[in-house]
Amino acid sequence: MSAIKEIEKTVLALPPEQRALLAEALLNSLPPVGDEKSEAEEIEQASRRDKEIETGQVQAISEAEFRRRVEAARKH
């Protein structure tokens, strides 16, 4: 049995609370994933999007409409 499989077997035998703590520690040990933006970049993007809404370039939608569109896209 490989070392990973042995560790997995041991960990899965732990109570759920201990597995959750271990999972959190493991996830926190990983580098960030995806499109990591600086706070300044996020603020710039939010400001730009706010301006687009205010000037009518784009139209805001409700959360319910957003979720409806996401579900529709998943079905296609």
C-alpha positions as CSV (number, residue, x, y, z in Angstrom):
1,M,0.0,0.0,0.0
2,S,1.4,3.4,-0.9
3,A,2.1,6.0,1.8
4,I,-0.7,8.2,0.6
5,K,-3.2,5.4,0.8
6,E,-2.1,4.5,4.3
7,I,-2.4,8.1,5.4
8,E,-5.8,8.4,3.8
9,K,-7.0,5.2,5.6
10,T,-5.8,6.6,8.9
11,V,-7.3,10.0,8.4
12,L,-10.7,8.6,7.3
13,A,-10.8,6.7,10.6
14,L,-10.6,10.0,12.5
15,P,-13.8,11.6,13.9
16,P,-15.4,14.2,11.6
17,E,-14.2,17.1,13.7
18,Q,-10.6,16.0,13.5
19,R,-10.8,15.4,9.8
20,A,-12.2,18.9,9.3
21,L,-9.4,20.4,11.2
22,L,-6.8,18.4,9.2
23,A,-8.6,19.4,5.9
24,E,-8.5,23.0,6.9
25,A,-4.8,22.8,7.8
26,L,-4.0,21.1,4.5
27,L,-6.0,23.6,2.4
28,N,-4.3,26.5,4.2
29,S,-0.9,25.0,3.3
30,L,-1.6,25.3,-0.4
31,P,-0.7,28.3,-2.5
32,P,-3.7,30.4,-3.7
33,V,-5.4,29.2,-6.8
34,G,-6.9,31.1,-9.7
35,D,-7.0,34.7,-10.6
36,E,-5.5,36.4,-7.5
37,K,-5.9,40.1,-7.7
38,S,-4.5,42.8,-5.5
39,E,-6.9,44.8,-3.4
40,A,-6.2,47.8,-5.6
41,E,-7.1,45.8,-8.7
42,E,-10.3,44.6,-7.1
43,I,-11.3,48.2,-6.1
44,E,-10.5,49.4,-9.7
45,Q,-12.6,46.7,-11.2
46,A,-15.5,47.4,-8.8
47,S,-15.3,51.2,-9.6
48,R,-15.2,50.5,-13.4
49,R,-18.3,48.2,-13.1
50,D,-20.1,50.7,-11.0
51,K,-19.4,53.4,-13.6
52,E,-20.7,51.1,-16.4
53,I,-23.9,50.7,-14.5
54,E,-24.3,54.4,-13.8
55,T,-23.6,55.4,-17.4
56,G,-26.0,52.7,-18.8
57,Q,-23.3,50.7,-20.6
58,V,-24.5,47.7,-18.8
59,Q,-27.7,46.8,-16.9
60,A,-27.6,45.3,-13.4
61,I,-29.6,42.2,-12.8
62,S,-31.0,40.8,-9.6
63,E,-29.4,37.8,-7.7
64,A,-32.4,35.7,-8.7
65,E,-32.0,36.5,-12.4
66,F,-28.2,35.8,-12.1
67,R,-29.0,32.4,-10.6
68,R,-31.6,31.7,-13.2
69,R,-29.1,32.5,-16.0
70,V,-26.4,30.3,-14.4
71,E,-28.7,27.4,-14.1
72,A,-29.8,27.8,-17.7
73,A,-26.2,27.9,-18.9
74,R,-25.4,24.7,-16.9
75,K,-28.2,22.9,-18.8
76,H,-26.7,23.7,-22.2
